[in-house]
Amino acid sequence: MFGLGIYLADLSSKSNQYSKCQQHESTSCKVCEKKLFLCRALIGDPYFTKVAMRYAKEPPINKDSVIALSRKDVPDSAVEYREYIFYDKDVVYPEYVISYQLK
């Protein structure tokens, strides 16, 4: 929705939507262990948006990252939950791997 980037979220439930178990290829599997990264990222001076930027390969000029505002922030936003998009892999550091199982 925001081009070729590294997508982070501040809600684990949002990240879980993209975390599939290896055995069943399901995001809602309650049998298998799943994994998420807990990352640190340098947001810098972000560009805030409520609209999709489908073909983006970098943030807008003079911006360092993109923050997609949630519908809680802006009712007519393109996304339900806030997303953080980074186009430079060097500003995102995966600090922990969290293993979990849905109940």
Backbone as CSV, one residue per row, in Angstrom:
resi,resn,N_x,N_y,N_z,CA_x,CA_y,CA_z,C_x,C_y,C_z
1,MET,0.802,-1.201,0.000,0.000,0.000,0.000,0.850,1.272,0.000
2,PHE,2.098,1.146,0.503,2.992,2.305,0.546,4.318,2.014,-0.147
3,GLY,4.278,1.144,-1.102,5.448,0.861,-1.911,6.401,-0.144,-1.293
4,LEU,7.592,-0.167,-1.851,8.619,-1.122,-1.462,9.383,-0.585,-0.262
5,GLY,9.036,-1.086,0.924,9.672,-0.601,2.135,9.600,-1.621,3.243
6,ILE,10.123,-1.263,4.381,10.030,-2.072,5.591,8.873,-1.503,6.390
7,TYR,7.889,-2.338,6.673,6.680,-1.909,7.359,6.743,-2.331,8.820
8,LEU,6.521,-1.386,9.727,6.458,-1.668,11.156,5.123,-1.170,11.688
9,ALA,4.737,-1.714,12.840,3.477,-1.317,13.471,3.704,-1.140,14.961
10,ASP,2.859,-0.340,15.598,2.962,-0.192,17.045,1.998,-1.120,17.777
11,LEU,1.230,-1.913,17.031,0.321,-2.904,17.608,0.739,-4.298,17.147
12,SER,0.968,-5.190,18.093,1.361,-6.551,17.718,0.260,-7.249,16.929
13,SER,-0.998,-6.906,17.175,-2.103,-7.524,16.427,-2.029,-7.169,14.945
14,LYS,-1.558,-5.980,14.615,-1.368,-5.594,13.218,-0.244,-6.422,12.600
15,SER,0.861,-6.547,13.302,1.984,-7.340,12.796,1.605,-8.808,12.651
16,ASN,0.784,-9.312,13.552,0.348,-10.708,13.480,-0.386,-11.009,12.176
17,GLN,-1.017,-10.020,11.583,-1.731,-10.226,10.318,-0.786,-10.670,9.202
18,TYR,0.507,-10.454,9.374,1.494,-10.803,8.350,2.413,-11.939,8.786
19,SER,2.173,-12.484,9.970,3.015,-13.549,10.509,2.303,-14.886,10.357
20,LYS,2.758,-15.688,9.403,2.148,-16.997,9.153,2.952,-18.085,9.854
21,CYS,2.241,-19.117,10.328,2.966,-20.269,10.853,3.554,-21.024,9.665
22,GLN,4.673,-21.675,9.875,5.353,-22.344,8.767,4.636,-23.605,8.311
23,GLN,3.950,-24.266,9.216,3.305,-25.534,8.860,2.015,-25.338,8.075
24,HIS,1.164,-24.415,8.511,-0.159,-24.257,7.904,-0.289,-23.029,7.008
25,GLU,0.746,-22.184,6.979,0.702,-20.950,6.184,-0.518,-20.097,6.546
26,SER,-0.835,-20.053,7.826,-2.025,-19.345,8.299,-1.637,-18.268,9.303
27,THR,-2.283,-17.111,9.201,-2.040,-16.053,10.182,-2.881,-16.252,11.437
28,SER,-3.874,-17.138,11.374,-4.756,-17.355,12.528,-4.547,-18.720,13.177
29,CYS,-3.483,-19.425,12.827,-3.197,-20.752,13.381,-3.030,-20.661,14.902
30,LYS,-3.722,-21.541,15.618,-3.624,-21.572,17.076,-2.875,-22.805,17.564
31,VAL,-2.242,-23.521,16.640,-1.502,-24.733,16.976,0.000,-24.462,17.009
32,CYS,0.478,-23.738,16.032,1.925,-23.551,15.845,2.453,-22.282,16.519
33,GLU,3.748,-22.313,16.776,4.442,-21.132,17.275,4.725,-20.192,16.107
34,LYS,4.546,-18.920,16.346,4.829,-17.902,15.330,5.909,-16.976,15.869
35,LYS,6.466,-16.153,14.997,7.546,-15.254,15.408,7.325,-13.849,14.850
36,LEU,7.707,-12.874,15.658,7.704,-11.466,15.252,9.040,-10.853,15.650
37,PHE,9.450,-9.848,14.917,10.614,-9.055,15.304,10.143,-7.846,16.104
38,LEU,10.852,-7.540,17.172,10.683,-6.268,17.860,11.856,-5.413,17.392
39,CYS,11.547,-4.328,16.704,12.585,-3.528,16.045,12.717,-2.144,16.655
40,ARG,13.901,-1.622,16.540,14.153,-0.202,16.789,14.322,0.440,15.427
41,ALA,13.826,1.649,15.292,13.933,2.331,14.001,14.145,3.826,14.218
42,LEU,14.883,4.419,13.314,15.105,5.864,13.329,14.086,6.503,12.395
43,ILE,13.066,7.104,12.976,11.989,7.697,12.182,12.449,8.982,11.508
44,GLY,13.293,9.749,12.170,13.743,11.020,11.596,12.590,12.001,11.484
45,ASP,12.509,12.688,10.366,11.428,13.634,10.082,10.434,12.917,9.168
46,PRO,9.341,12.384,9.725,8.437,11.562,8.917,7.447,12.374,8.089
47,TYR,6.978,11.737,7.040,5.889,12.266,6.218,4.628,11.556,6.687
48,PHE,3.629,12.305,7.129,2.365,11.733,7.588,1.384,11.701,6.428
49,THR,0.706,10.561,6.258,-0.251,10.450,5.159,-1.475,9.647,5.574
50,LYS,-2.568,9.920,4.889,-3.782,9.123,5.069,-4.151,8.415,3.767
51,VAL,-3.355,8.646,2.727,-3.627,8.030,1.419,-2.498,7.068,1.043
52,ALA,-2.833,6.083,0.225,-1.855,5.095,-0.228,-0.801,5.750,-1.119
53,MET,0.386,5.170,-1.092,1.502,5.612,-1.940,2.069,4.350,-2.593
54,ARG,1.274,3.696,-3.408,1.537,2.341,-3.904,2.900,2.114,-4.551
55,TYR,3.423,3.070,-5.245,4.654,2.847,-6.002,5.873,3.530,-5.388
56,ALA,5.759,3.938,-4.137,6.868,4.643,-3.481,8.087,3.734,-3.328
57,LYS,9.249,4.298,-3.563,10.514,3.604,-3.341,11.370,4.364,-2.335
58,GLU,10.882,5.533,-1.961,11.560,6.374,-0.978,10.530,7.349,-0.425
59,PRO,10.809,7.942,0.733,9.867,8.927,1.268,9.877,10.192,0.411
60,PRO,8.885,11.046,0.570,8.885,12.323,-0.159,10.154,13.132,0.136
61,ILE,10.459,14.059,-0.736,11.661,14.896,-0.613,11.712,15.565,0.762
62,ASN,12.895,15.557,1.360,13.170,16.149,2.673,12.485,15.425,3.829
63,LYS,12.046,14.195,3.612,11.461,13.377,4.677,12.268,12.091,4.798
64,ASP,12.226,11.483,5.990,13.051,10.303,6.255,12.275,8.994,6.274
65,SER,10.989,9.063,6.504,10.153,7.872,6.600,8.710,8.290,6.339
66,VAL,7.817,7.314,6.376,6.391,7.598,6.175,5.617,7.005,7.342
67,ILE,4.695,7.767,7.881,3.766,7.258,8.882,2.375,7.328,8.279
68,ALA,1.774,6.155,8.128,0.403,6.077,7.624,-0.526,6.207,8.820
69,LEU,-1.281,7.263,8.846,-2.179,7.527,9.964,-3.344,6.545,9.963
70,SER,-3.775,6.167,11.148,-4.874,5.206,11.283,-6.224,5.904,11.171
71,ARG,-7.264,5.121,11.074,-8.620,5.686,11.044,-8.995,6.296,12.389
72,LYS,-8.275,5.904,13.439,-8.469,6.552,14.739,-7.905,7.974,14.694
73,ASP,-6.801,8.151,13.943,-6.191,9.477,13.772,-7.008,10.336,12.813
74,VAL,-7.384,9.736,11.675,-8.096,10.426,10.593,-9.162,9.465,10.071
75,PRO,-10.446,9.772,10.245,-11.508,8.822,9.885,-11.470,8.293,8.450
76,ASP,-10.992,9.069,7.493,-10.997,8.601,6.098,-9.620,8.093,5.651
77,SER,-8.816,7.608,6.597,-7.489,7.093,6.271,-7.573,5.802,5.465
78,ALA,-6.519,5.526,4.713,-6.441,4.303,3.898,-6.186,3.060,4.745
79,VAL,-5.715,3.230,5.985,-5.390,2.070,6.827,-6.151,2.116,8.148
80,GLU,-6.468,0.927,8.639,-7.181,0.804,9.913,-6.264,1.149,11.093
81,TYR,-5.028,0.664,11.034,-4.071,0.862,12.123,-2.839,1.604,11.608
82,ARG,-2.214,2.353,12.473,-1.033,3.137,12.096,0.095,2.221,11.614
83,GLU,0.770,2.639,10.551,1.901,1.895,10.001,3.080,2.846,9.825
84,TYR,4.273,2.296,9.994,5.515,3.052,9.849,6.297,2.413,8.706
85,ILE,6.637,3.193,7.691,7.296,2.640,6.519,8.675,3.280,6.367
86,PHE,9.667,2.407,6.190,11.058,2.830,6.039,11.576,2.302,4.711
87,TYR,12.260,3.147,3.978,12.772,2.770,2.664,14.283,2.553,2.679
88,ASP,14.900,2.755,3.836,16.341,2.548,4.006,16.538,1.477,5.076
89,LYS,17.026,0.318,4.694,17.178,-0.803,5.625,18.141,-0.491,6.772
90,ASP,19.004,0.473,6.596,19.992,0.791,7.624,19.418,1.554,8.816
91,VAL,18.173,1.978,8.760,17.576,2.707,9.886,16.648,1.824,10.724
92,VAL,16.554,0.536,10.371,15.720,-0.407,11.125,16.615,-1.511,11.679
93,TYR,16.512,-1.737,12.988,17.330,-2.744,13.652,16.421,-3.757,14.344
94,PRO,16.426,-5.024,13.902,15.627,-6.046,14.579,16.315,-6.457,15.882
95,GLU,15.800,-5.976,17.001,16.478,-6.169,18.282,16.140,-7.498,18.951
96,TYR,14.888,-7.926,18.843,14.462,-9.179,19.470,13.609,-9.982,18.499
97,VAL,13.647,-11.310,18.670,12.696,-12.192,17.999,11.762,-12.689,19.094
98,ILE,10.482,-12.460,18.908,9.484,-12.868,19.892,8.744,-14.080,19.350
99,SER,8.760,-15.170,20.106,8.013,-16.375,19.752,6.712,-16.360,20.532
100,TYR,5.612,-16.700,19.862,4.308,-16.680,20.524,3.363,-17.665,19.857
101,GLN,2.286,-17.946,20.557,1.247,-18.830,20.031,-0.098,-18.189,20.341
102,LEU,-0.970,-18.149,19.353,-2.305,-17.583,19.552,-3.147,-18.519,20.404
103,LYS,-4.036,-17.947,21.180,-4.949,-18.757,22.003,-6.369,-18.520,21.592
